[in-house]
Amino acid sequence: MIPVVWYAVLAAAIFSIGLFGLLTQKSALRILISIELVLNSANINFVAFANHHGDTDGLVYALFVIALAAAEAAVGLAIFIHLFRHLGTVDVSKPKEMRW
Amino acid sequence: MSLANLDRRVHVAIAVTIAAGFFVLMSLVFIGTAGMDQQGAGISDDFDRLADAIFIDHVLALEALGILLTAAMIGAMVIARPLGSQPDSVNYPNKRSAKDLAEVQLVSDVARNMEGGHFPTPPPFAQDGGEEE
């Protein structure tokens, strides 16, 4: 069995990649993908530590995070569609007003 | 100089530094924590325990999650719905094409690279009442 520290380091690497994407990307889709990376790194930690402690609570929390990510992606993509209809782009540096 | 006016390479370098710093910090914490290198207890292939955890211990959270997903679905449909049968030019009079936005970006890039960063003319966004950076 793989020690839990490797899962934790993997999750840290994925979290760092997501953080890098959040800090550098301007495309809304890429930012959404970066957020998904951050959430999935949390999922890896939940499952790894649930396995480490022999407890199922971490698995349940991981399921909740997956559902939360689905809801966030649905609303985010809808906002991007709205943004594209208004501006013709999903570059997050373009919109300057909260409402039209 | 504001953060938005930073050169792209400087921006990326700062982001790499922050992300790598987080990674190193988290890795050191994980590796330095006692017991992390030991094998875990493991979870038995017992679906009863998982079902009990979801539908008994966390049933309230599960119901709240169902409401959240329903609300998110309805919200996404409301936000992204088409506004009638009229063309987009009627529903979205302020819509700019990708070409217009590229021109705006070009103007602001040129102005930013000029010595002193002086704008010869205001960008089209500012003419429409939008705020300048």
gemmi code that builds the backbone of each chain (N, CA, C; Angstrom):
import gemmi

chains = {
    "A": [
        ("MET", (0.854, -1.197, 0.000), (0.000, 0.000, 0.000), (0.890, 1.248, 0.000)),
        ("ILE", (0.492, 2.227, -0.764), (1.287, 3.457, -0.867), (1.078, 4.305, 0.390)),
        ("PRO", (2.153, 4.802, 0.998), (1.980, 5.680, 2.175), (1.194, 6.927, 1.818)),
        ("VAL", (0.459, 7.428, 2.799), (-0.460, 8.547, 2.544), (0.289, 9.831, 2.182)),
        ("VAL", (1.568, 9.904, 2.544), (2.301, 11.136, 2.262), (2.409, 11.380, 0.752)),
        ("TRP", (2.467, 10.293, -0.029), (2.570, 10.477, -1.476), (1.282, 11.042, -2.052)),
        ("TYR", (0.154, 10.584, -1.517), (-1.123, 11.166, -1.959), (-1.184, 12.648, -1.593)),
        ("ALA", (-0.698, 12.964, -0.393), (-0.734, 14.357, 0.054), (0.157, 15.239, -0.823)),
        ("VAL", (1.331, 14.720, -1.176), (2.228, 15.499, -2.042), (1.622, 15.653, -3.439)),
        ("LEU", (0.991, 14.584, -3.939), (0.311, 14.685, -5.242), (-0.786, 15.744, -5.201)),
        ("ALA", (-1.565, 15.722, -4.118), (-2.636, 16.723, -3.978), (-2.044, 18.127, -3.895)),
        ("ALA", (-0.917, 18.264, -3.190), (-0.270, 19.579, -3.105), (0.190, 20.045, -4.479)),
        ("ALA", (0.714, 19.121, -5.290), (1.164, 19.491, -6.640), (-0.017, 19.932, -7.498)),
        ("ILE", (-1.119, 19.188, -7.427), (-2.292, 19.556, -8.226), (-2.859, 20.890, -7.746)),
        ("PHE", (-2.871, 21.081, -6.434), (-3.337, 22.362, -5.889), (-2.459, 23.509, -6.389)),
        ("SER", (-1.150, 23.289, -6.423), (-0.240, 24.349, -6.870), (-0.444, 24.662, -8.348)),
        ("ILE", (-0.668, 23.625, -9.154), (-0.939, 23.862, -10.582), (-2.232, 24.668, -10.747)),
        ("GLY", (-3.256, 24.305, -9.971), (-4.516, 25.054, -10.022), (-4.332, 26.485, -9.582)),
        ("LEU", (-3.548, 26.685, -8.529), (-3.288, 28.048, -8.041), (-2.541, 28.862, -9.090)),
        ("PHE", (-1.568, 28.224, -9.751), (-0.829, 28.910, -10.819), (-1.788, 29.339, -11.940)),
        ("GLY", (-2.691, 28.424, -12.319), (-3.666, 28.768, -13.351), (-4.572, 29.904, -12.924)),
        ("LEU", (-4.989, 29.882, -11.671), (-5.866, 30.954, -11.186), (-5.165, 32.305, -11.225)),
        ("LEU", (-3.860, 32.306, -10.962), (-3.129, 33.572, -10.895), (-2.722, 34.101, -12.262)),
        ("THR", (-2.619, 33.229, -13.261), (-2.045, 33.681, -14.536), (-3.040, 33.732, -15.685)),
        ("GLN", (-4.073, 32.916, -15.666), (-4.923, 32.819, -16.848), (-5.962, 33.940, -16.895)),
        ("LYS", (-6.309, 34.345, -18.103), (-7.345, 35.360, -18.284), (-8.628, 34.760, -18.860)),
        ("SER", (-8.509, 33.629, -19.513), (-9.709, 32.994, -20.068), (-10.540, 32.398, -18.942)),
        ("ALA", (-11.833, 32.692, -18.976), (-12.710, 32.216, -17.902), (-12.766, 30.692, -17.858)),
        ("LEU", (-12.694, 30.065, -19.013), (-12.732, 28.597, -19.030), (-11.504, 28.014, -18.351)),
        ("ARG", (-10.357, 28.601, -18.614), (-9.135, 28.099, -17.980), (-9.169, 28.326, -16.464)),
        ("ILE", (-9.742, 29.441, -16.061), (-9.874, 29.701, -14.620), (-10.802, 28.670, -13.991)),
        ("LEU", (-11.892, 28.338, -14.710), (-12.815, 27.319, -14.183), (-12.106, 25.968, -14.055)),
        ("ILE", (-11.303, 25.622, -15.039), (-10.558, 24.360, -14.971), (-9.577, 24.391, -13.796)),
        ("SER", (-8.960, 25.553, -13.554), (-8.037, 25.672, -12.426), (-8.767, 25.476, -11.101)),
        ("ILE", (-9.972, 26.027, -11.001), (-10.763, 25.833, -9.780), (-11.083, 24.356, -9.595)),
        ("GLU", (-11.393, 23.681, -10.703), (-11.678, 22.248, -10.607), (-10.442, 21.480, -10.118)),
        ("LEU", (-9.267, 21.903, -10.578), (-8.034, 21.254, -10.107), (-7.867, 21.413, -8.595)),
        ("VAL", (-8.130, 22.624, -8.113), (-8.005, 22.876, -6.672), (-8.994, 21.994, -5.894)),
        ("LEU", (-10.240, 21.936, -6.379), (-11.240, 21.116, -5.686), (-10.866, 19.632, -5.733)),
        ("ASN", (-10.339, 19.180, -6.855), (-9.974, 17.767, -6.962), (-8.762, 17.425, -6.107)),
        ("SER", (-7.874, 18.388, -5.891), (-6.766, 18.120, -4.968), (-7.308, 17.909, -3.556)),
        ("ALA", (-8.338, 18.679, -3.192), (-8.970, 18.451, -1.881), (-9.604, 17.064, -1.828)),
        ("ASN", (-10.200, 16.652, -2.942), (-10.819, 15.318, -2.986), (-9.791, 14.217, -2.763)),
        ("ILE", (-8.626, 14.364, -3.395), (-7.575, 13.358, -3.215), (-7.194, 13.251, -1.739)),
        ("ASN", (-7.072, 14.403, -1.090), (-6.743, 14.385, 0.333), (-7.844, 13.724, 1.151)),
        ("PHE", (-9.092, 14.040, 0.839), (-10.208, 13.439, 1.577), (-10.159, 11.912, 1.482)),
        ("VAL", (-10.015, 11.407, 0.259), (-10.046, 9.961, 0.063), (-8.807, 9.299, 0.672)),
        ("ALA", (-7.650, 9.925, 0.508), (-6.415, 9.330, 1.027), (-6.440, 9.248, 2.550)),
        ("PHE", (-6.879, 10.328, 3.196), (-6.885, 10.308, 4.661), (-8.030, 9.468, 5.204)),
        ("ALA", (-9.129, 9.361, 4.453), (-10.194, 8.443, 4.873), (-9.664, 7.013, 4.865)),
        ("ASN", (-8.918, 6.693, 3.825), (-8.323, 5.356, 3.754), (-7.287, 5.160, 4.851)),
        ("HIS", (-6.534, 6.228, 5.133), (-5.482, 6.148, 6.152), (-6.071, 5.874, 7.536)),
        ("HIS", (-7.201, 6.505, 7.823), (-7.797, 6.355, 9.156), (-8.875, 5.268, 9.194)),
        ("GLY", (-9.197, 4.672, 8.041), (-10.222, 3.638, 8.028), (-11.604, 4.154, 8.332)),
        ("ASP", (-11.863, 5.399, 7.914), (-13.148, 6.024, 8.209), (-13.823, 6.404, 6.887)),
        ("THR", (-15.147, 6.245, 6.823), (-15.842, 6.533, 5.567), (-16.280, 7.989, 5.444)),
        ("ASP", (-16.114, 8.770, 6.492), (-16.573, 10.163, 6.428), (-15.871, 10.941, 5.315)),
        ("GLY", (-14.593, 10.683, 5.130), (-13.848, 11.381, 4.083), (-14.400, 11.081, 2.699)),
        ("LEU", (-14.866, 9.857, 2.484), (-15.456, 9.507, 1.190), (-16.745, 10.296, 0.966)),
        ("VAL", (-17.527, 10.435, 2.024), (-18.779, 11.199, 1.915), (-18.486, 12.653, 1.598)),
        ("TYR", (-17.490, 13.210, 2.272), (-17.129, 14.607, 1.988), (-16.643, 14.760, 0.543)),
        ("ALA", (-15.908, 13.765, 0.055), (-15.442, 13.833, -1.335), (-16.632, 13.830, -2.297)),
        ("LEU", (-17.647, 13.014, -1.988), (-18.856, 13.021, -2.824), (-19.518, 14.393, -2.804)),
        ("PHE", (-19.567, 15.018, -1.638), (-20.174, 16.344, -1.540), (-19.376, 17.367, -2.346)),
        ("VAL", (-18.060, 17.257, -2.291), (-17.226, 18.210, -3.046), (-17.442, 18.021, -4.549)),
        ("ILE", (-17.606, 16.766, -5.003), (-17.865, 16.523, -6.425), (-19.181, 17.185, -6.849)),
        ("ALA", (-20.199, 17.028, -6.017), (-21.494, 17.647, -6.342), (-21.383, 19.168, -6.326)),
        ("LEU", (-20.641, 19.679, -5.364), (-20.437, 21.138, -5.284), (-19.718, 21.653, -6.534)),
        ("ALA", (-18.727, 20.895, -6.981), (-17.992, 21.297, -8.183), (-18.904, 21.276, -9.405)),
        ("ALA", (-19.828, 20.310, -9.451), (-20.768, 20.252, -10.574), (-21.671, 21.475, -10.576)),
        ("ALA", (-22.180, 21.841, -9.401), (-23.048, 23.019, -9.313), (-22.282, 24.278, -9.703)),
        ("GLU", (-21.064, 24.397, -9.221), (-20.242, 25.569, -9.522), (-19.935, 25.650, -11.018)),
        ("ALA", (-19.663, 24.495, -11.638), (-19.379, 24.495, -13.072), (-20.612, 24.880, -13.870)),
        ("ALA", (-21.788, 24.407, -13.442), (-23.021, 24.739, -14.169), (-23.276, 26.238, -14.143)),
        ("VAL", (-23.203, 26.835, -12.954), (-23.455, 28.275, -12.847), (-22.350, 29.063, -13.558)),
        ("GLY", (-21.108, 28.613, -13.406), (-19.998, 29.309, -14.061), (-20.125, 29.300, -15.573)),
        ("LEU", (-20.447, 28.158, -16.138), (-20.583, 28.092, -17.593), (-21.756, 28.945, -18.069)),
        ("ALA", (-22.842, 28.977, -17.296), (-23.965, 29.836, -17.676), (-23.547, 31.302, -17.675)),
        ("ILE", (-22.772, 31.692, -16.673), (-22.283, 33.081, -16.629), (-21.375, 33.358, -17.827)),
        ("PHE", (-20.568, 32.390, -18.212), (-19.666, 32.599, -19.354), (-20.465, 32.748, -20.651)),
        ("ILE", (-21.541, 31.969, -20.788), (-22.393, 32.106, -21.973), (-22.971, 33.524, -22.028)),
        ("HIS", (-23.451, 33.988, -20.875), (-23.998, 35.341, -20.799), (-22.932, 36.372, -21.156)),
        ("LEU", (-21.729, 36.161, -20.618), (-20.612, 37.074, -20.883), (-20.272, 37.081, -22.376)),
        ("PHE", (-20.277, 35.915, -22.984), (-19.915, 35.832, -24.399), (-20.971, 36.515, -25.269)),
        ("ARG", (-22.233, 36.392, -24.870), (-23.270, 37.063, -25.650), (-23.125, 38.578, -25.591)),
        ("HIS", (-22.677, 39.082, -24.460), (-22.536, 40.532, -24.315), (-21.271, 41.054, -24.951)),
        ("LEU", (-20.148, 40.380, -24.714), (-18.848, 40.931, -25.092), (-18.198, 40.236, -26.272)),
        ("GLY", (-18.657, 39.014, -26.607), (-18.023, 38.272, -27.677), (-16.725, 37.621, -27.263)),
        ("THR", (-16.455, 37.582, -25.966), (-15.242, 36.943, -25.466), (-15.486, 36.491, -24.030)),
        ("VAL", (-14.665, 35.552, -23.565), (-14.759, 35.139, -22.156), (-13.490, 35.535, -21.404)),
        ("ASP", (-12.809, 36.538, -21.930), (-11.638, 37.068, -21.248), (-12.104, 37.856, -20.017)),
        ("VAL", (-11.653, 37.439, -18.834), (-12.168, 38.055, -17.609), (-11.629, 39.463, -17.377)),
        ("SER", (-10.642, 39.893, -18.168), (-10.143, 41.253, -17.985), (-10.965, 42.266, -18.781)),
        ("LYS", (-11.871, 41.793, -19.618), (-12.656, 42.709, -20.457), (-13.852, 43.334, -19.742)),
        ("PRO", (-14.674, 42.571, -19.036), (-15.837, 43.216, -18.413), (-15.422, 44.195, -17.325)),
        ("LYS", (-16.021, 45.395, -17.380), (-15.656, 46.428, -16.412), (-16.847, 46.795, -15.522)),
        ("GLU", (-18.033, 46.249, -15.829), (-19.216, 46.586, -15.050), (-19.890, 45.312, -14.578)),
        ("MET", (-20.552, 45.400, -13.431), (-21.244, 44.234, -12.903), (-22.593, 44.012, -13.575)),
        ("ARG", (-23.172, 45.059, -14.172), (-24.438, 44.888, -14.880), (-24.453, 45.811, -16.095)),
        ("TRP", (-25.320, 45.435, -17.065), (-25.408, 46.259, -18.261), (-26.661, 47.110, -18.207)),
    ],
    "B": [
        ("MET", (3.161, 51.502, -10.090), (2.698, 50.567, -11.138), (1.718, 49.576, -10.517)),
        ("SER", (0.547, 49.487, -11.114), (-0.444, 48.567, -10.556), (-0.156, 47.145, -11.027)),
        ("LEU", (-0.824, 46.205, -10.364), (-0.599, 44.801, -10.686), (-1.055, 44.485, -12.111)),
        ("ALA", (-2.105, 45.188, -12.586), (-2.623, 44.916, -13.929), (-1.650, 45.353, -15.010)),
        ("ASN", (-0.766, 46.304, -14.700), (0.156, 46.808, -15.709), (1.483, 46.058, -15.741)),
        ("LEU", (1.613, 45.043, -14.875), (2.863, 44.297, -14.856), (3.077, 43.562, -16.172)),
        ("ASP", (4.345, 43.414, -16.532), (4.668, 42.632, -17.706), (4.219, 41.193, -17.499)),
        ("ARG", (3.838, 40.554, -18.604), (3.298, 39.191, -18.508), (4.310, 38.232, -17.880)),
        ("ARG", (5.581, 38.398, -18.251), (6.590, 37.476, -17.717), (6.784, 37.675, -16.216)),
        ("VAL", (6.711, 38.924, -15.771), (6.811, 39.191, -14.328), (5.626, 38.572, -13.601)),
        ("HIS", (4.452, 38.723, -14.217), (3.229, 38.163, -13.639), (3.360, 36.644, -13.485)),
        ("VAL", (3.827, 35.994, -14.546), (3.987, 34.533, -14.505), (5.043, 34.134, -13.480)),
        ("ALA", (6.122, 34.912, -13.410), (7.181, 34.594, -12.445), (6.669, 34.687, -11.015)),
        ("ILE", (5.869, 35.717, -10.739), (5.284, 35.838, -9.391), (4.360, 34.656, -9.107)),
        ("ALA", (3.549, 34.287, -10.107), (2.626, 33.168, -9.910), (3.372, 31.858, -9.679)),
        ("VAL", (4.454, 31.646, -10.453), (5.262, 30.429, -10.265), (5.863, 30.412, -8.864)),
        ("THR", (6.357, 31.561, -8.420), (6.952, 31.630, -7.080), (5.930, 31.292, -6.002)),
        ("ILE", (4.749, 31.882, -6.121), (3.714, 31.625, -5.110), (3.301, 30.152, -5.132)),
        ("ALA", (3.037, 29.608, -6.342), (2.581, 28.214, -6.439), (3.668, 27.242, -5.957)),
        ("ALA", (4.917, 27.495, -6.372), (5.997, 26.610, -5.941), (6.228, 26.716, -4.439)),
        ("GLY", (6.107, 27.924, -3.905), (6.243, 28.099, -2.464), (5.185, 27.325, -1.697)),
        ("PHE", (3.943, 27.395, -2.178), (2.870, 26.626, -1.542), (3.174, 25.129, -1.599)),
        ("PHE", (3.636, 24.681, -2.782), (3.909, 23.249, -2.945), (5.007, 22.789, -1.989)),
        ("VAL", (6.084, 23.562, -1.917), (7.198, 23.183, -1.034), (6.750, 23.197, 0.422)),
        ("LEU", (6.005, 24.248, 0.793), (5.540, 24.355, 2.175), (4.646, 23.167, 2.544)),
        ("MET", (3.685, 22.871, 1.687), (2.767, 21.766, 1.995), (3.505, 20.440, 2.025)),
        ("SER", (4.433, 20.242, 1.080), (5.179, 18.979, 1.052), (6.007, 18.814, 2.318)),
        ("LEU", (6.671, 19.909, 2.757), (7.474, 19.824, 3.981), (6.601, 19.500, 5.188)),
        ("VAL", (5.423, 20.115, 5.231), (4.518, 19.842, 6.352), (4.075, 18.387, 6.334)),
        ("PHE", (3.712, 17.892, 5.140), (3.247, 16.504, 5.051), (4.361, 15.530, 5.424)),
        ("ILE", (5.542, 15.781, 4.867), (6.645, 14.845, 5.119), (7.067, 14.902, 6.581)),
        ("GLY", (6.989, 16.099, 7.186), (7.415, 16.242, 8.572), (6.399, 15.774, 9.596)),
        ("THR", (5.184, 15.480, 9.155), (4.163, 15.044, 10.109), (4.376, 13.581, 10.477)),
        ("ALA", (4.328, 13.310, 11.762), (4.563, 11.933, 12.220), (3.432, 11.022, 11.767)),
        ("GLY", (3.794, 9.832, 11.346), (2.796, 8.825, 10.977), (2.375, 8.872, 9.534)),
        ("MET", (2.844, 9.898, 8.784), (2.402, 10.017, 7.389), (3.049, 8.972, 6.487)),
        ("ASP", (4.184, 8.430, 6.915), (4.858, 7.445, 6.071), (4.404, 6.019, 6.379)),
        ("GLN", (3.485, 5.892, 7.305), (2.995, 4.549, 7.645), (1.837, 4.170, 6.751)),
        ("GLN", (1.634, 2.876, 6.647), (0.508, 2.400, 5.845), (-0.782, 2.645, 6.618)),
        ("GLY", (-1.836, 2.984, 5.856), (-3.102, 3.309, 6.492), (-3.867, 2.068, 6.930)),
        ("ALA", (-4.937, 2.341, 7.679), (-5.767, 1.236, 8.154), (-6.555, 0.599, 7.016)),
        ("GLY", (-6.850, 1.404, 5.984), (-7.618, 0.878, 4.871), (-9.109, 0.868, 5.173)),
        ("ILE", (-9.893, 0.894, 4.110), (-11.348, 0.840, 4.265), (-11.816, -0.498, 3.723)),
        ("SER", (-12.568, -1.217, 4.513), (-13.056, -2.513, 4.062), (-14.105, -2.322, 2.976)),
        ("ASP", (-14.271, -3.332, 2.162), (-15.250, -3.255, 1.066), (-16.660, -3.456, 1.619)),
        ("ASP", (-17.020, -2.533, 2.478), (-18.306, -2.658, 3.145), (-19.186, -1.483, 2.731)),
        ("PHE", (-20.100, -1.747, 1.802), (-20.952, -0.666, 1.326), (-21.973, -0.252, 2.376)),
        ("ASP", (-22.226, -1.132, 3.345), (-23.164, -0.771, 4.403), (-22.673, 0.445, 5.180)),
        ("ARG", (-21.368, 0.462, 5.439), (-20.813, 1.587, 6.206), (-20.939, 2.888, 5.417)),
        ("LEU", (-20.653, 2.796, 4.109), (-20.752, 4.005, 3.277), (-22.203, 4.470, 3.186)),
        ("ALA", (-23.117, 3.524, 3.003), (-24.534, 3.883, 2.922), (-25.007, 4.490, 4.239)),
        ("ASP", (-24.585, 3.908, 5.356), (-24.963, 4.472, 6.656), (-24.421, 5.885, 6.810)),
        ("ALA", (-23.175, 6.077, 6.372), (-22.571, 7.406, 6.513), (-23.328, 8.443, 5.690)),
        ("ILE", (-23.748, 8.047, 4.473), (-24.422, 9.024, 3.610), (-25.862, 9.243, 4.059)),
        ("PHE", (-26.583, 8.158, 4.265), (-28.032, 8.293, 4.433), (-28.485, 8.362, 5.894)),
        ("ILE", (-27.580, 8.192, 6.847), (-27.963, 8.322, 8.262), (-27.172, 9.449, 8.924)),
        ("ASP", (-25.844, 9.335, 8.857), (-25.025, 10.326, 9.565), (-25.066, 11.695, 8.892)),
        ("HIS", (-25.058, 11.707, 7.548), (-24.978, 12.985, 6.835), (-26.212, 13.210, 5.970)),
        ("VAL", (-27.360, 12.752, 6.434), (-28.549, 12.857, 5.584), (-28.979, 14.313, 5.402)),
        ("LEU", (-28.768, 15.149, 6.435), (-29.148, 16.559, 6.312), (-28.294, 17.253, 5.252)),
        ("ALA", (-27.003, 16.965, 5.287), (-26.105, 17.547, 4.283), (-26.470, 17.058, 2.881)),
        ("LEU", (-26.892, 15.796, 2.793), (-27.283, 15.253, 1.485), (-28.512, 15.977, 0.945)),
        ("GLU", (-29.482, 16.231, 1.814), (-30.681, 16.956, 1.387), (-30.335, 18.386, 0.979)),
        ("ALA", (-29.476, 19.028, 1.770), (-29.046, 20.394, 1.433), (-28.321, 20.411, 0.096)),
        ("LEU", (-27.556, 19.360, -0.157), (-26.843, 19.271, -1.434), (-27.820, 19.124, -2.597)),
        ("GLY", (-28.864, 18.351, -2.386), (-29.881, 18.210, -3.430), (-30.541, 19.541, -3.748)),
        ("ILE", (-30.849, 20.319, -2.698), (-31.449, 21.640, -2.907), (-30.466, 22.555, -3.627)),
        ("LEU", (-29.194, 22.479, -3.223), (-28.163, 23.311, -3.866), (-28.035, 22.987, -5.348)),
        ("LEU", (-28.023, 21.708, -5.678), (-27.905, 21.318, -7.086), (-29.120, 21.761, -7.886)),
        ("THR", (-30.313, 21.629, -7.303), (-31.518, 22.081, -7.995), (-31.469, 23.590, -8.232)),
        ("ALA", (-31.082, 24.329, -7.182), (-30.984, 25.787, -7.320), (-29.953, 26.170, -8.366)),
        ("ALA", (-28.819, 25.451, -8.382), (-27.769, 25.754, -9.363), (-28.272, 25.473, -10.776)),
        ("MET", (-29.008, 24.387, -10.948), (-29.531, 24.047, -12.270), (-30.515, 25.110, -12.755)),
        ("ILE", (-31.433, 25.513, -11.868), (-32.414, 26.530, -12.251), (-31.710, 27.861, -12.519)),
        ("GLY", (-30.754, 28.214, -11.671), (-30.015, 29.456, -11.870), (-29.249, 29.467, -13.178)),
        ("ALA", (-28.624, 28.347, -13.509), (-27.886, 28.264, -14.770), (-28.820, 28.399, -15.954)),
        ("MET", (-30.004, 27.783, -15.866), (-30.968, 27.891, -16.968), (-31.458, 29.321, -17.122)),
        ("VAL", (-31.705, 30.003, -15.995), (-32.185, 31.387, -16.054), (-31.109, 32.298, -16.638)),
        ("ILE", (-29.875, 32.112, -16.205), (-28.795, 32.988, -16.688), (-28.541, 32.781, -18.178)),
        ("ALA", (-28.558, 31.531, -18.629), (-28.138, 31.223, -19.995), (-29.304, 31.131, -20.968)),
        ("ARG", (-30.526, 31.440, -20.532), (-31.661, 31.252, -21.438), (-31.597, 32.259, -22.573)),
        ("PRO", (-32.061, 31.875, -23.761), (-32.137, 32.842, -24.856), (-33.256, 33.840, -24.594)),
        ("LEU", (-33.037, 35.085, -24.958), (-34.025, 36.134, -24.685), (-34.966, 36.269, -25.874)),
        ("GLY", (-35.925, 35.353, -26.000), (-36.917, 35.431, -27.053), (-36.346, 35.080, -28.408)),
        ("SER", (-37.117, 35.426, -29.443), (-36.714, 35.067, -30.799), (-35.970, 36.188, -31.504)),
        ("GLN", (-35.757, 37.311, -30.803), (-35.066, 38.420, -31.451), (-33.582, 38.103, -31.568)),
        ("PRO", (-32.928, 38.693, -32.559), (-31.480, 38.446, -32.688), (-30.707, 39.065, -31.531)),
        ("ASP", (-29.482, 38.606, -31.367), (-28.659, 39.075, -30.257), (-28.404, 40.580, -30.329)),
        ("SER", (-28.377, 41.132, -31.546), (-28.093, 42.556, -31.671), (-29.186, 43.397, -31.011)),
        ("VAL", (-30.408, 42.845, -30.922), (-31.497, 43.572, -30.265), (-31.409, 43.382, -28.756)),
        ("ASN", (-31.171, 42.135, -28.342), (-31.136, 41.851, -26.904), (-29.886, 42.394, -26.232)),
        ("TYR", (-28.797, 42.438, -26.978), (-27.526, 42.880, -26.388), (-26.962, 44.011, -27.239)),
        ("PRO", (-27.493, 45.231, -27.092), (-27.048, 46.326, -27.966), (-25.601, 46.719, -27.747)),
        ("ASN", (-25.058, 46.441, -26.588), (-23.673, 46.848, -26.308), (-22.665, 45.776, -26.663)),
        ("LYS", (-23.116, 44.692, -27.303), (-22.195, 43.598, -27.592), (-21.103, 44.057, -28.553)),
        ("ARG", (-19.901, 43.675, -28.235), (-18.758, 43.995, -29.100), (-18.238, 42.700, -29.690)),
        ("SER", (-17.775, 42.797, -30.923), (-17.234, 41.599, -31.545), (-15.831, 41.333, -31.013)),
        ("ALA", (-15.362, 40.112, -31.257), (-14.007, 39.764, -30.828), (-12.978, 40.679, -31.514)),
        ("LYS", (-13.280, 41.106, -32.747), (-12.355, 41.991, -33.466), (-12.252, 43.350, -32.762)),
        ("ASP", (-13.423, 43.887, -32.339), (-13.405, 45.168, -31.626), (-12.583, 45.068, -30.343)),
        ("LEU", (-12.808, 43.966, -29.616), (-12.086, 43.797, -28.356), (-10.590, 43.637, -28.588)),
        ("ALA", (-10.230, 42.956, -29.688), (-8.810, 42.818, -30.001), (-8.190, 44.182, -30.300)),
        ("GLU", (-8.944, 45.060, -30.971), (-8.433, 46.405, -31.249), (-8.251, 47.186, -29.951)),
        ("VAL", (-9.220, 47.033, -29.043), (-9.107, 47.717, -27.750), (-7.869, 47.229, -27.013)),
        ("GLN", (-7.662, 45.910, -27.039), (-6.505, 45.340, -26.359), (-5.211, 45.853, -26.986)),
        ("LEU", (-5.202, 45.943, -28.334), (-4.010, 46.425, -29.037), (-3.703, 47.857, -28.639)),
        ("VAL", (-4.742, 48.693, -28.599), (-4.545, 50.100, -28.239), (-3.967, 50.198, -26.834)),
        ("SER", (-4.548, 49.431, -25.900), (-4.060, 49.556, -24.523), (-2.664, 48.972, -24.379)),
        ("ASP", (-2.344, 47.915, -25.157), (-0.991, 47.357, -25.102), (0.034, 48.350, -25.635)),
        ("VAL", (-0.307, 48.984, -26.748), (0.615, 49.963, -27.338), (0.837, 51.120, -26.378)),
        ("ALA", (-0.259, 51.588, -25.786), (-0.135, 52.718, -24.859), (0.681, 52.347, -23.636)),
        ("ARG", (0.511, 51.097, -23.191), (1.236, 50.659, -22.002), (2.736, 50.573, -22.283)),
        ("ASN", (3.053, 50.202, -23.526), (4.462, 50.046, -23.870), (5.135, 51.363, -24.218)),
        ("MET", (4.335, 52.374, -24.468), (4.924, 53.672, -24.791), (5.569, 54.262, -23.551)),
        ("GLU", (6.561, 55.081, -23.797), (7.239, 55.693, -22.665), (6.274, 56.631, -21.946)),
        ("GLY", (6.108, 56.425, -20.665), (5.180, 57.239, -19.893), (3.783, 56.672, -19.863)),
        ("GLY", (3.479, 55.681, -20.738), (2.171, 55.058, -20.736), (1.039, 56.023, -21.047)),
        ("HIS", (1.292, 57.019, -21.930), (0.262, 58.013, -22.213), (-0.703, 57.490, -23.278)),
        ("PHE", (-1.992, 57.630, -23.042), (-2.994, 57.246, -24.022), (-3.213, 58.403, -24.993)),
        ("PRO", (-2.923, 58.220, -26.294), (-3.190, 59.299, -27.245), (-4.684, 59.605, -27.332)),
        ("THR", (-5.497, 58.563, -27.369), (-6.950, 58.751, -27.396), (-7.550, 57.764, -26.409)),
        ("PRO", (-8.686, 58.123, -25.818), (-9.287, 57.174, -24.890), (-9.750, 55.918, -25.618)),
        ("PRO", (-9.669, 54.759, -24.955), (-10.125, 53.535, -25.604), (-11.630, 53.554, -25.788)),
        ("PRO", (-12.151, 52.725, -26.713), (-13.600, 52.733, -26.978), (-14.433, 52.460, -25.749)),
        ("PHE", (-13.932, 51.665, -24.796), (-14.723, 51.388, -23.585), (-14.991, 52.679, -22.822)),
        ("ALA", (-13.932, 53.534, -22.735), (-14.084, 54.760, -21.970), (-15.065, 55.707, -22.634)),
        ("GLN", (-15.137, 55.688, -23.986), (-16.067, 56.571, -24.681), (-17.510, 56.223, -24.376)),
        ("ASP", (-17.748, 54.928, -24.060), (-19.120, 54.494, -23.782), (-19.490, 54.650, -22.322)),
        ("GLY", (-18.638, 55.296, -21.563), (-18.963, 55.490, -20.162), (-18.298, 54.504, -19.240)),
        ("GLY", (-17.548, 53.543, -19.801), (-16.862, 52.575, -18.956), (-15.685, 53.209, -18.268)),
        ("GLU", (-15.249, 52.611, -17.207), (-14.130, 53.161, -16.458), (-12.809, 52.760, -17.067)),
        ("GLU", (-11.871, 53.677, -17.043), (-10.542, 53.344, -17.495), (-9.804, 52.597, -16.415)),
        ("GLU", (-8.793, 51.820, -16.837), (-7.980, 51.116, -15.844), (-7.185, 52.126, -15.036)),
    ],
}
model = gemmi.Model(1)
for chain_id, residues in chains.items():
    chain = gemmi.Chain(chain_id)
    for i, (resn, *xyz) in enumerate(residues, 1):
        res = gemmi.Residue()
        res.name, res.seqid = resn, gemmi.SeqId(i, " ")
        for name, pos in zip(("N", "CA", "C"), xyz):
            atom = gemmi.Atom()
            atom.name, atom.element = name, gemmi.Element(name[0])
            atom.pos, atom.b_iso = gemmi.Position(*pos), 0.0
            res.add_atom(atom)
        chain.add_residue(res)
    model.add_chain(chain)
structure = gemmi.Structure()
structure.add_model(model)
structure.setup_entities()
